[in-house]
């Protein structure tokens, strides 16, 4: 494992200044499509040189398509964005939204502003909110880039006799009472980009959910999500609708790419590197892609997939998710009804049949079990490097596993000396790769 570190203990990612530069480029591109007469407003802590003293005041004065440049300083406010605009901090190290005692640091409010879109948030540290540092609800074409989101979820109440709670969190957030919505939360959001952010030391990292509308076709890329103690680094979760009703809107066709998700969910074993959850009847978290991520040392498996109910009248949909070309190492076992036999890289758990799951080209290291499957459906596992575990694939469910053409650590296949094994019924592993790039000739059986 590469042990080179930056100031946040992460290797292989650009420095924060570079991230902010990338975010500024996003802002410029969006500006090309803005109104020709869009204005630039400014904010500084003293309100001098024609600038506003607060970000809130500048937002209230802005027209659609305007840019608000915020100077370095500490701004103690809950910023509600209700119109298309770009909110640009001077730099994330020293342009700080401190929401101590307030609900959120930034709330992009499409619930009360139907059709809200073309919003940019970049270049801030957002900290100390009671709930989310940044909350985006029912909006489209939002860019959140180059921010530091830290020390939020302050309203969380921990209990020694029961689950955590979050008094006062809005009723439209139906699944967040136990973590106050995490550091950043997208709900009912589509065609948006979350890029180059640092999300550290919140209750949970990033939450992508569907209480107010479907959440789809978003890209979550190149973020560092680390040390969020109670929940996953990145969570895709389908929840009950905010307005009631038996069927969720759905979390689908989202791409989670190039992120570093480390050491999340360690306080209570409550979080994996990336979680995909369609936990209840009528919930839908499907056709998402998890690609090119580093998922290391989390409190649940590196990729954790759960569906806890199977009702014919209200089926949950955890189907057609793709997990490809990730580096997964040193995570923990799954728990409760989704328990795995030991430390696990990827766990696919579902009552009934979870179908269409593809696990391909991943490198998994320092786990007792690389992949565990526990569903009545069929799981496809191909071209993975499963050389780092005692058990490469373990099927503990009623379904079948097509685990052909994987590298098990030696050329003679699963169960051989120096190879990981394939365990459980219904696991087809021949042909296997004799080297990292060549399949076995098919002459070997099980």
The 8 nearest C-alpha neighbors of each residue, nearest first, counted from 0:
[[1, 2, 328, 3, 364, 326, 10, 295],
 [0, 2, 3, 10, 4, 11, 9, 8],
 [3, 1, 0, 4, 10, 9, 8, 5],
 [2, 4, 10, 1, 5, 9, 8, 11],
 [5, 3, 8, 9, 10, 2, 6, 7],
 [4, 6, 8, 7, 9, 10, 3, 14],
 [5, 7, 8, 4, 9, 14, 10, 15],
 [8, 6, 5, 9, 4, 223, 225, 197],
 [7, 9, 4, 5, 6, 10, 3, 2],
 [10, 8, 4, 5, 7, 11, 12, 3],
 [9, 11, 4, 3, 12, 5, 8, 2],
 [10, 12, 9, 13, 3, 4, 5, 1],
 [11, 13, 10, 14, 9, 221, 223, 5],
 [14, 12, 17, 18, 15, 11, 16, 195],
 [13, 15, 17, 16, 18, 12, 5, 6],
 [14, 16, 18, 17, 19, 13, 145, 91],
 [17, 15, 19, 18, 14, 20, 90, 13],
 [16, 18, 20, 15, 14, 19, 13, 21],
 [19, 17, 15, 145, 21, 20, 16, 195],
 [18, 20, 145, 22, 16, 21, 17, 122],
 [21, 19, 17, 23, 18, 22, 16, 24],
 [22, 20, 24, 18, 19, 23, 17, 25],
 [21, 23, 19, 25, 144, 24, 20, 145],
 [24, 22, 26, 20, 25, 21, 19, 27],
 [23, 25, 27, 21, 22, 26, 28, 20],
 [26, 24, 22, 28, 23, 27, 29, 21],
 [25, 27, 23, 29, 24, 28, 30, 22],
 [28, 26, 30, 24, 29, 25, 23, 31],
 [29, 27, 25, 30, 31, 26, 24, 32],
 [28, 30, 26, 31, 27, 32, 25, 33],
 [31, 29, 27, 33, 32, 28, 26, 64],
 [32, 30, 29, 28, 33, 27, 34, 35],
 [31, 33, 30, 29, 34, 28, 35, 64],
 [34, 32, 30, 64, 31, 35, 29, 37],
 [33, 35, 37, 36, 64, 32, 63, 30],
 [34, 36, 37, 33, 32, 31, 64, 38],
 [35, 37, 34, 38, 33, 64, 65, 39],
 [38, 36, 65, 34, 64, 35, 33, 39],
 [37, 39, 65, 36, 40, 66, 64, 62],
 [40, 38, 66, 65, 67, 41, 37, 68],
 [41, 39, 67, 66, 68, 38, 57, 50],
 [42, 40, 68, 50, 67, 69, 51, 39],
 [43, 41, 51, 69, 50, 52, 70, 68],
 [42, 44, 70, 46, 52, 45, 50, 69],
 [43, 45, 52, 46, 72, 42, 53, 74],
 [46, 44, 47, 43, 52, 51, 50, 42],
 [45, 47, 52, 51, 50, 43, 44, 42],
 [46, 48, 45, 50, 49, 43, 51, 52],
 [49, 47, 50, 46, 43, 51, 41, 45],
 [48, 50, 47, 51, 46, 41, 42, 40],
 [51, 49, 41, 42, 46, 47, 48, 43],
 [50, 52, 42, 46, 53, 57, 41, 43],
 [51, 53, 46, 44, 43, 42, 45, 50],
 [54, 52, 55, 56, 51, 42, 57, 74],
 [53, 55, 57, 56, 58, 42, 78, 52],
 [54, 56, 58, 53, 57, 78, 59, 79],
 [55, 57, 59, 53, 54, 58, 60, 51],
 [58, 56, 60, 54, 59, 55, 51, 61],
 [57, 59, 61, 55, 60, 56, 54, 80],
 [58, 60, 56, 57, 61, 55, 62, 54],
 [59, 61, 57, 58, 56, 62, 55, 40],
 [62, 60, 58, 59, 65, 57, 63, 40],
 [61, 63, 65, 64, 60, 37, 82, 84],
 [62, 64, 83, 65, 82, 84, 61, 37],
 [63, 65, 84, 33, 83, 37, 34, 62],
 [66, 64, 37, 38, 84, 63, 62, 39],
 [67, 65, 85, 39, 84, 86, 40, 68],
 [66, 68, 40, 86, 41, 39, 87, 85],
 [69, 67, 41, 87, 88, 40, 42, 66],
 [68, 70, 42, 88, 41, 89, 87, 43],
 [71, 69, 43, 89, 42, 72, 88, 68],
 [70, 72, 94, 93, 89, 69, 90, 73],
 [73, 71, 94, 93, 95, 44, 70, 74],
 [72, 74, 95, 96, 94, 75, 97, 71],
 [75, 73, 96, 76, 97, 95, 72, 53],
 [76, 74, 97, 98, 96, 73, 77, 99],
 [77, 75, 98, 74, 78, 97, 96, 104],
 [76, 78, 104, 103, 105, 98, 101, 79],
 [79, 77, 105, 55, 76, 104, 106, 80],
 [78, 80, 106, 105, 107, 81, 77, 108],
 [81, 79, 107, 82, 108, 106, 78, 58],
 [80, 82, 108, 112, 79, 107, 109, 115],
 [81, 83, 63, 80, 84, 115, 116, 62],
 [84, 82, 63, 118, 117, 64, 116, 115],
 [85, 83, 64, 118, 65, 66, 63, 82],
 [84, 86, 119, 66, 118, 67, 87, 120],
 [85, 87, 120, 67, 119, 66, 68, 121],
 [88, 86, 68, 121, 122, 69, 67, 85],
 [87, 89, 122, 69, 123, 90, 94, 68],
 [90, 88, 70, 71, 69, 122, 94, 87],
 [91, 89, 122, 88, 92, 94, 93, 123],
 [90, 92, 123, 122, 124, 94, 93, 146],
 [93, 91, 90, 94, 124, 123, 95, 147],
 [92, 94, 71, 91, 95, 90, 72, 124],
 [95, 93, 71, 72, 123, 91, 90, 88],
 [94, 96, 124, 73, 123, 93, 125, 97],
 [95, 97, 125, 74, 75, 73, 104, 124],
 [96, 98, 75, 126, 99, 74, 127, 95],
 [99, 97, 128, 104, 101, 127, 76, 75],
 [98, 100, 127, 128, 101, 97, 129, 75],
 [99, 101, 98, 129, 128, 102, 127, 153],
 [102, 100, 98, 99, 128, 129, 103, 77],
 [101, 103, 129, 130, 128, 77, 100, 104],
 [104, 102, 128, 131, 132, 77, 105, 130],
 [103, 105, 77, 132, 98, 128, 133, 125],
 [106, 104, 78, 133, 103, 77, 79, 134],
 [105, 107, 79, 134, 108, 135, 133, 80],
 [108, 106, 135, 80, 79, 134, 136, 81],
 [109, 107, 110, 81, 136, 106, 80, 111],
 [108, 110, 112, 137, 138, 115, 111, 136],
 [111, 109, 108, 112, 137, 113, 136, 211],
 [110, 112, 109, 108, 113, 81, 137, 115],
 [113, 111, 109, 110, 115, 81, 114, 108],
 [112, 114, 109, 115, 111, 110, 137, 138],
 [113, 115, 116, 112, 138, 109, 139, 137],
 [114, 116, 138, 109, 113, 112, 82, 139],
 [115, 117, 139, 140, 138, 118, 83, 141],
 [118, 116, 140, 83, 141, 84, 119, 139],
 [117, 119, 141, 83, 84, 116, 85, 142],
 [118, 120, 85, 142, 86, 141, 143, 121],
 [121, 119, 143, 86, 87, 85, 142, 144],
 [122, 120, 144, 87, 145, 146, 143, 123],
 [121, 123, 88, 91, 90, 146, 145, 87],
 [124, 122, 91, 146, 94, 88, 95, 121],
 [123, 125, 147, 95, 91, 146, 148, 96],
 [126, 124, 96, 148, 132, 104, 95, 123],
 [125, 127, 149, 97, 150, 151, 128, 132],
 [126, 128, 151, 99, 98, 150, 97, 153],
 [129, 127, 98, 151, 103, 130, 99, 132],
 [128, 130, 154, 153, 152, 102, 101, 100],
 [129, 131, 152, 179, 128, 102, 103, 180],
 [132, 130, 182, 103, 133, 180, 181, 183],
 [131, 133, 104, 182, 103, 128, 125, 151],
 [132, 134, 105, 183, 131, 104, 106, 184],
 [133, 135, 106, 184, 131, 183, 185, 107],
 [136, 134, 107, 185, 106, 184, 186, 108],
 [135, 137, 186, 109, 187, 108, 138, 185],
 [138, 136, 187, 109, 188, 110, 186, 212],
 [139, 137, 188, 109, 115, 116, 136, 114],
 [138, 140, 116, 189, 188, 141, 190, 191],
 [141, 139, 191, 117, 116, 190, 142, 189],
 [142, 140, 191, 118, 117, 139, 119, 116],
 [141, 143, 119, 192, 191, 193, 144, 118],
 [144, 142, 193, 120, 121, 119, 194, 192],
 [145, 143, 194, 121, 22, 195, 196, 146],
 [144, 146, 19, 196, 195, 18, 122, 121],
 [147, 145, 196, 123, 122, 124, 144, 91],
 [146, 148, 124, 197, 196, 198, 125, 123],
 [149, 147, 198, 125, 124, 126, 132, 197],
 [148, 150, 126, 199, 200, 151, 201, 198],
 [149, 151, 201, 127, 200, 126, 152, 148],
 [150, 152, 127, 128, 201, 153, 126, 149],
 [153, 151, 130, 129, 179, 154, 155, 131],
 [152, 154, 129, 151, 155, 128, 127, 130],
 [155, 153, 129, 152, 165, 130, 156, 179],
 [154, 156, 165, 153, 152, 164, 179, 157],
 [157, 155, 164, 163, 165, 154, 158, 166],
 [158, 156, 163, 155, 164, 159, 162, 161],
 [159, 157, 160, 161, 163, 162, 156, 164],
 [158, 160, 161, 157, 162, 163, 156, 164],
 [161, 159, 158, 162, 157, 163, 156, 164],
 [162, 160, 158, 159, 163, 157, 164, 177],
 [161, 163, 158, 164, 177, 157, 160, 159],
 [164, 162, 157, 177, 156, 158, 161, 155],
 [165, 163, 177, 176, 156, 155, 166, 162],
 [164, 166, 155, 176, 179, 154, 156, 168],
 [167, 165, 168, 164, 154, 155, 176, 156],
 [168, 166, 169, 165, 154, 170, 102, 130],
 [167, 169, 166, 165, 170, 179, 130, 176],
 [170, 168, 171, 172, 167, 173, 166, 102],
 [169, 171, 172, 173, 168, 241, 167, 242],
 [170, 172, 241, 169, 173, 210, 211, 242],
 [173, 171, 170, 169, 174, 175, 210, 241],
 [172, 174, 171, 175, 241, 170, 239, 210],
 [175, 173, 172, 238, 176, 239, 177, 180],
 [176, 174, 180, 179, 177, 178, 172, 173],
 [175, 177, 165, 164, 179, 178, 174, 168],
 [176, 178, 163, 164, 175, 179, 165, 162],
 [177, 179, 180, 175, 176, 202, 181, 155],
 [180, 178, 130, 152, 175, 165, 176, 181],
 [179, 181, 175, 178, 131, 130, 184, 182],
 [182, 180, 203, 204, 202, 131, 183, 179],
 [181, 183, 131, 204, 132, 201, 151, 205],
 [184, 182, 205, 133, 181, 131, 132, 134],
 [183, 185, 206, 134, 205, 207, 135, 180],
 [184, 186, 207, 135, 188, 136, 134, 206],
 [187, 185, 208, 136, 209, 188, 207, 214],
 [186, 188, 212, 137, 214, 213, 209, 211],
 [189, 187, 214, 138, 137, 186, 139, 185],
 [188, 190, 215, 139, 214, 191, 216, 217],
 [191, 189, 217, 216, 140, 139, 215, 192],
 [190, 192, 140, 141, 217, 189, 142, 139],
 [193, 191, 142, 218, 217, 219, 194, 141],
 [194, 192, 143, 219, 144, 142, 220, 218],
 [195, 193, 144, 220, 221, 196, 222, 219],
 [194, 196, 222, 145, 221, 144, 18, 197],
 [197, 195, 145, 146, 222, 144, 194, 147],
 [196, 198, 147, 223, 222, 224, 148, 199],
 [199, 197, 224, 148, 147, 149, 204, 223],
 [198, 200, 225, 149, 226, 201, 227, 224],
 [201, 199, 227, 226, 150, 149, 202, 228],
 [200, 202, 227, 150, 151, 203, 182, 149],
 [203, 201, 229, 227, 228, 181, 178, 152],
 [204, 202, 181, 230, 227, 201, 229, 231],
 [203, 205, 232, 182, 181, 227, 233, 198],
 [206, 204, 233, 183, 184, 182, 234, 181],
 [205, 207, 184, 234, 233, 235, 185, 183],
 [206, 208, 235, 185, 186, 184, 234, 236],
 [209, 207, 186, 236, 237, 235, 206, 250],
 [208, 210, 186, 187, 213, 212, 214, 211],
 [209, 211, 240, 241, 238, 212, 239, 186],
 [210, 212, 187, 241, 209, 240, 137, 186],
 [213, 211, 187, 209, 248, 210, 137, 214],
 [212, 214, 248, 187, 249, 209, 250, 215],
 [215, 213, 187, 188, 250, 189, 209, 186],
 [214, 216, 189, 251, 252, 253, 217, 250],
 [215, 217, 253, 190, 252, 189, 218, 251],
 [216, 218, 190, 191, 253, 215, 189, 192],
 [217, 219, 254, 192, 253, 220, 255, 193],
 [220, 218, 193, 255, 192, 194, 254, 256],
 [219, 221, 256, 194, 257, 258, 222, 255],
 [220, 222, 258, 257, 195, 194, 256, 223],
 [223, 221, 195, 258, 196, 220, 194, 197],
 [222, 224, 197, 259, 258, 198, 260, 225],
 [225, 223, 198, 260, 232, 199, 204, 259],
 [224, 226, 261, 199, 227, 260, 262, 263],
 [227, 225, 263, 262, 200, 228, 199, 261],
 [228, 226, 200, 263, 203, 201, 202, 225],
 [227, 229, 264, 266, 263, 265, 202, 226],
 [230, 228, 264, 202, 269, 203, 266, 227],
 [231, 229, 270, 203, 264, 269, 228, 202],
 [270, 232, 230, 271, 233, 264, 263, 272],
 [231, 233, 204, 272, 260, 263, 224, 273],
 [234, 232, 205, 273, 231, 204, 206, 274],
 [233, 235, 274, 206, 273, 231, 236, 207],
 [236, 234, 275, 207, 274, 208, 206, 276],
 [237, 235, 276, 208, 275, 234, 277, 207],
 [236, 238, 277, 282, 208, 283, 209, 284],
 [239, 237, 210, 174, 209, 282, 236, 247],
 [238, 240, 247, 210, 173, 241, 243, 237],
 [241, 239, 210, 243, 242, 247, 211, 238],
 [240, 242, 171, 210, 243, 211, 173, 239],
 [243, 241, 240, 244, 171, 211, 210, 239],
 [244, 242, 240, 241, 239, 245, 246, 247],
 [245, 243, 246, 240, 242, 239, 247, 241],
 [244, 246, 281, 247, 243, 239, 280, 313],
 [247, 245, 281, 244, 282, 248, 239, 240],
 [246, 248, 282, 240, 239, 249, 281, 238],
 [247, 249, 213, 212, 209, 246, 240, 250],
 [248, 250, 283, 213, 247, 284, 209, 237],
 [251, 249, 284, 214, 215, 237, 213, 283],
 [250, 252, 215, 285, 286, 287, 253, 284],
 [253, 251, 287, 216, 286, 215, 254, 288],
 [252, 254, 216, 217, 287, 215, 251, 218],
 [255, 253, 288, 218, 287, 256, 289, 219],
 [254, 256, 289, 219, 220, 288, 218, 290],
 [257, 255, 220, 290, 291, 258, 292, 254],
 [256, 258, 292, 221, 291, 220, 290, 259],
 [259, 257, 221, 222, 292, 220, 256, 223],
 [258, 260, 293, 223, 292, 224, 294, 261],
 [261, 259, 224, 294, 272, 232, 225, 293],
 [260, 262, 295, 225, 296, 263, 294, 297],
 [261, 263, 297, 296, 226, 225, 265, 295],
 [262, 264, 227, 297, 226, 228, 232, 265],
 [265, 263, 270, 229, 228, 230, 298, 269],
 [264, 266, 298, 268, 228, 267, 263, 297],
 [267, 265, 228, 264, 229, 268, 269, 298],
 [266, 268, 269, 265, 229, 264, 298, 228],
 [269, 267, 298, 265, 264, 270, 266, 299],
 [270, 268, 264, 230, 267, 229, 298, 299],
 [231, 269, 271, 264, 230, 299, 298, 263],
 [272, 270, 299, 231, 297, 300, 301, 273],
 [271, 273, 301, 232, 294, 260, 231, 297],
 [274, 272, 233, 302, 271, 234, 232, 231],
 [275, 273, 234, 303, 302, 304, 271, 235],
 [276, 274, 304, 235, 236, 234, 303, 305],
 [275, 277, 236, 305, 278, 304, 306, 235],
 [278, 276, 282, 306, 237, 283, 284, 317],
 [277, 279, 306, 307, 276, 305, 282, 308],
 [278, 280, 308, 282, 277, 307, 281, 315],
 [281, 279, 313, 315, 282, 314, 308, 310],
 [280, 282, 246, 315, 313, 314, 247, 245],
 [281, 283, 315, 277, 247, 237, 279, 280],
 [284, 282, 316, 249, 277, 237, 315, 285],
 [285, 283, 250, 317, 277, 251, 237, 249],
 [284, 286, 251, 317, 318, 287, 320, 319],
 [287, 285, 320, 319, 252, 251, 318, 288],
 [286, 288, 252, 320, 253, 251, 285, 254],
 [287, 289, 321, 254, 320, 322, 290, 255],
 [290, 288, 322, 255, 321, 254, 256, 323],
 [289, 291, 256, 323, 324, 292, 325, 322],
 [292, 290, 325, 257, 324, 256, 323, 293],
 [293, 291, 257, 325, 258, 290, 256, 259],
 [294, 292, 259, 326, 327, 325, 260, 295],
 [295, 293, 327, 260, 272, 301, 261, 259],
 [294, 296, 261, 328, 329, 327, 297, 330],
 [295, 297, 330, 329, 262, 261, 328, 298],
 [298, 296, 262, 330, 263, 271, 299, 272],
 [297, 299, 268, 265, 264, 331, 270, 271],
 [298, 300, 271, 331, 333, 270, 332, 297],
 [301, 299, 343, 344, 271, 302, 330, 303],
 [300, 302, 272, 344, 294, 271, 345, 330],
 [303, 301, 345, 273, 300, 274, 272, 271],
 [302, 304, 274, 346, 300, 271, 345, 275],
 [303, 305, 275, 347, 276, 348, 274, 346],
 [306, 304, 276, 348, 349, 278, 307, 277],
 [305, 307, 349, 278, 277, 308, 350, 276],
 [306, 308, 278, 350, 349, 279, 305, 309],
 [309, 307, 279, 350, 306, 280, 310, 278],
 [308, 310, 350, 351, 314, 315, 311, 280],
 [311, 309, 314, 313, 312, 308, 280, 315],
 [310, 312, 314, 313, 309, 315, 280, 351],
 [311, 313, 310, 314, 280, 281, 309, 315],
 [314, 312, 281, 280, 310, 311, 315, 246],
 [315, 313, 310, 281, 311, 280, 309, 312],
 [314, 316, 281, 282, 280, 283, 277, 279],
 [315, 317, 283, 318, 284, 285, 282, 277],
 [318, 316, 285, 284, 277, 353, 283, 315],
 [317, 319, 354, 285, 353, 355, 316, 320],
 [320, 318, 355, 286, 356, 285, 354, 321],
 [319, 321, 286, 287, 356, 285, 318, 288],
 [320, 322, 288, 357, 356, 289, 358, 323],
 [323, 321, 289, 358, 290, 288, 357, 359],
 [322, 324, 359, 290, 360, 361, 325, 358],
 [325, 323, 361, 360, 291, 290, 359, 326],
 [326, 324, 291, 292, 361, 323, 290, 293],
 [325, 327, 293, 362, 363, 361, 292, 294],
 [328, 326, 363, 294, 295, 301, 293, 344],
 [329, 327, 364, 295, 365, 363, 330, 366],
 [328, 330, 296, 365, 366, 295, 331, 364],
 [329, 331, 296, 297, 300, 301, 328, 295],
 [332, 330, 342, 299, 298, 300, 343, 297],
 [333, 331, 342, 341, 343, 299, 339, 300],
 [332, 334, 338, 339, 299, 337, 300, 331],
 [333, 335, 338, 337, 336, 332, 339, 299],
 [334, 336, 338, 337, 333, 339, 332, 307],
 [337, 335, 338, 334, 307, 333, 348, 339],
 [338, 336, 335, 334, 348, 333, 339, 305],
 [339, 337, 334, 333, 335, 336, 340, 332],
 [338, 340, 333, 341, 332, 337, 334, 371],
 [341, 339, 338, 332, 342, 368, 343, 333],
 [342, 340, 332, 339, 367, 343, 368, 331],
 [341, 343, 332, 331, 367, 366, 330, 368],
 [344, 342, 368, 300, 332, 366, 369, 345],
 [343, 345, 369, 301, 300, 370, 327, 366],
 [346, 344, 302, 370, 300, 301, 343, 303],
 [347, 345, 371, 303, 370, 372, 304, 348],
 [348, 346, 372, 304, 373, 371, 305, 303],
 [349, 347, 373, 305, 374, 304, 337, 346],
 [350, 348, 306, 374, 305, 307, 353, 351],
 [349, 351, 309, 308, 307, 374, 306, 352],
 [350, 352, 375, 309, 349, 374, 353, 376],
 [351, 353, 376, 375, 374, 354, 350, 349],
 [352, 354, 376, 318, 317, 349, 374, 351],
 [355, 353, 318, 376, 356, 377, 352, 319],
 [354, 356, 319, 318, 357, 378, 320, 377],
 [357, 355, 319, 320, 378, 354, 321, 379],
 [356, 358, 321, 379, 380, 322, 359, 355],
 [359, 357, 380, 322, 323, 379, 321, 381],
 [358, 360, 323, 381, 382, 383, 361, 380],
 [361, 359, 383, 324, 382, 323, 362, 381],
 [362, 360, 324, 383, 325, 359, 323, 326],
 [361, 363, 384, 326, 383, 327, 325, 364],
 [364, 362, 327, 328, 385, 326, 369, 361],
 [363, 365, 387, 328, 366, 327, 362, 388],
 [366, 364, 329, 328, 387, 388, 367, 363],
 [367, 365, 342, 368, 388, 343, 364, 329],
 [366, 368, 388, 342, 389, 341, 343, 390],
 [369, 367, 343, 390, 366, 370, 388, 391],
 [368, 370, 344, 391, 343, 366, 388, 363],
 [371, 369, 345, 392, 368, 344, 346, 391],
 [370, 372, 346, 393, 394, 392, 345, 347],
 [373, 371, 394, 347, 346, 395, 348, 374],
 [372, 374, 396, 348, 395, 347, 394, 349],
 [375, 373, 396, 349, 376, 398, 352, 348],
 [374, 376, 398, 352, 397, 351, 396, 353],
 [377, 375, 352, 398, 353, 354, 374, 399],
 [376, 378, 399, 398, 400, 354, 379, 375],
 [379, 377, 400, 356, 401, 357, 380, 355],
 [378, 380, 401, 357, 400, 358, 356, 402],
 [381, 379, 402, 358, 359, 401, 357, 378],
 [380, 382, 359, 405, 404, 383, 402, 403],
 [383, 381, 405, 360, 404, 359, 384, 406],
 [382, 384, 360, 361, 405, 359, 381, 385],
 [383, 385, 362, 406, 386, 361, 363, 405],
 [386, 384, 407, 391, 387, 406, 363, 383],
 [387, 385, 408, 407, 384, 388, 419, 406],
 [386, 388, 364, 385, 365, 363, 366, 389],
 [389, 387, 367, 390, 366, 419, 368, 391],
 [388, 390, 419, 367, 420, 391, 368, 387],
 [391, 389, 420, 368, 419, 388, 392, 421],
 [390, 392, 369, 419, 385, 420, 368, 388],
 [393, 391, 370, 421, 390, 371, 369, 422],
 [392, 394, 422, 371, 423, 421, 395, 370],
 [395, 393, 423, 372, 396, 371, 373, 422],
 [394, 396, 373, 423, 372, 393, 397, 371],
 [397, 395, 373, 374, 394, 398, 375, 372],
 [398, 396, 375, 374, 399, 373, 395, 376],
 [399, 397, 375, 376, 377, 374, 396, 400],
 [398, 400, 425, 377, 426, 378, 376, 401],
 [399, 401, 426, 378, 377, 402, 379, 425],
 [400, 402, 379, 427, 403, 380, 426, 378],
 [403, 401, 380, 428, 427, 381, 400, 379],
 [402, 404, 428, 429, 430, 431, 401, 405],
 [405, 403, 431, 432, 382, 381, 438, 430],
 [404, 406, 382, 383, 431, 432, 381, 403],
 [407, 405, 384, 432, 408, 385, 435, 383],
 [408, 406, 386, 385, 419, 418, 409, 413],
 [407, 409, 386, 418, 406, 419, 417, 385],
 [410, 408, 418, 411, 407, 412, 417, 433],
 [409, 411, 433, 412, 434, 432, 408, 407],
 [412, 410, 409, 415, 433, 413, 418, 431],
 [411, 413, 410, 415, 407, 409, 431, 414],
 [414, 412, 420, 415, 419, 418, 421, 407],
 [413, 415, 420, 418, 419, 412, 416, 421],
 [416, 414, 418, 413, 412, 417, 411, 419],
 [415, 417, 418, 414, 409, 419, 411, 413],
 [418, 416, 415, 409, 408, 419, 414, 386],
 [419, 417, 408, 415, 409, 407, 416, 413],
 [418, 420, 389, 390, 391, 407, 413, 388],
 [421, 419, 414, 413, 390, 391, 422, 418],
 [420, 422, 392, 391, 413, 393, 390, 414],
 [423, 421, 393, 392, 394, 420, 424, 390],
 [422, 424, 394, 393, 395, 426, 425, 421],
 [425, 423, 426, 394, 422, 399, 395, 397],
 [424, 426, 399, 400, 427, 423, 398, 394],
 [425, 427, 400, 424, 399, 401, 428, 402],
 [428, 426, 401, 402, 429, 400, 403, 425],
 [427, 429, 403, 402, 430, 426, 431, 401],
 [430, 428, 431, 403, 427, 441, 444, 443],
 [429, 431, 441, 439, 403, 404, 428, 438],
 [430, 432, 404, 439, 429, 405, 438, 403],
 [431, 433, 438, 406, 404, 439, 437, 434],
 [434, 432, 410, 439, 437, 438, 431, 409],
 [435, 433, 432, 436, 437, 410, 406, 438],
 [434, 436, 406, 437, 432, 433, 384, 405],
 [435, 437, 434, 432, 438, 433, 382, 406],
 [436, 438, 432, 434, 433, 435, 439, 404],
 [439, 437, 432, 431, 404, 433, 430, 440],
 [438, 440, 430, 431, 432, 441, 433, 437],
 [439, 441, 442, 438, 430, 443, 431, 429],
 [442, 440, 430, 439, 443, 429, 444, 431],
 [441, 443, 440, 444, 430, 439, 429, 445],
 [444, 442, 441, 429, 445, 430, 440, 439],
 [443, 445, 429, 442, 441, 430, 428, 427],
 [444, 429, 443, 428, 427, 413, 426, 412]]
